[in-house]
Amino acid sequence: MTTRDDGFDARQAARDELAPDGRTLALMLENIVAEAAQQIRYIRGKLKAKADTPKGLSGRTLSRVAQGRGHGTTGRRERR
């Protein structure tokens, strides 16, 4: 459906959003990778700070990180 005023085609816009072209897809993937790298840097920094404390890292901390639950914990056991 094209409007007479500006030539905007809503169907084409919807197709573009559902199936992005190569450049758009590359930008989307670049953003995903950049965000993942930022999260890794954040977690690495938190682990380094914790490792530098007198208490250091425990096996529990390391296993929680390996399970993807290494940040935002309250120290209480999580329910499953």
N, C-alpha and C positions, 0 to 999 in steps of 0.2 A: 504494500500500500504506500504510494508516494503522495505526499501532500503537494499541492500546486505551488505553495509559497516558496519553500526552501529546497525541495527535492529530497527530503529526508525519507528514507525507506525503512520503516520499522522492522519489516521482515529481515532485511539484510543486516540491520543492527543486531537483531536477535541471533542470527546465524553467526555473526562475527563474535558475539559474546560466548556462544556455545562451542564454537570451533575456531579458536584464535589462529591467526596466521603465524608463520614461523617466527617473525620478529617479536610479536606479542607473547608467544609461548616462551621464547628465550628470555624475555624480560621477567615473566612470571617465575620461571625456574631460577633465574638469577636472584630474585627476591627471596625465594624459599631457601636457597643455599645460604644467602647472606644472613637471614634470620637464624638459621640453624647454627651457623658459625658464631653468631653473637651469643646464642644461648650456651654454646660450648665454652666460649671464653668466660662467660659469667660463672658457670658451674666450676670451671677450672680455677677461677679466682677464689671462689668460696672454699673449694677444697684446699687450695694452697694456704689460705688464711687459717683454716681449721687445723691443717697439718703443722703450721708454725706455732700454734699454741702449745703450752706445756703438756696438755693432755693428749694432743695429737689426734690422729685418725684411728677410729676403731674399725674392726671388721664389720660391725653393724652399719656404720656410715658407708663404707665401701660397697656393701651388698645392696644398700638402698639406692646408691647411685647407679649401680649396675642394673637395677630393676627399673630405673627411670623415675624414682621417687626421692631423689636426693635433695630437692629444694622445697622450701615452704613447709617443712615438717615442724611439728610442735614438740617433738620428743615423745609424744604418746603413741602407743601402738595403733595403727590404722585398722579399721574394720574392713573386712572383705565381703 
